Amino acid sequence: GKLDKNKVSCRRVGTEQFYSIKRIDFDLYLD
């Protein structure tokens, strides 16, 4: 799952959506 998160972060880096997606990913992976 880390690879997918990294790809998303690269695409959304510097955008508000990137932070939102990052938070959701962390919640899903942690849970």
Buried (B, 14 or more C-beta within 10 A) or exposed (E): EEEEBEEBBEEBEEEEEBEEBBEEBEEEEEE
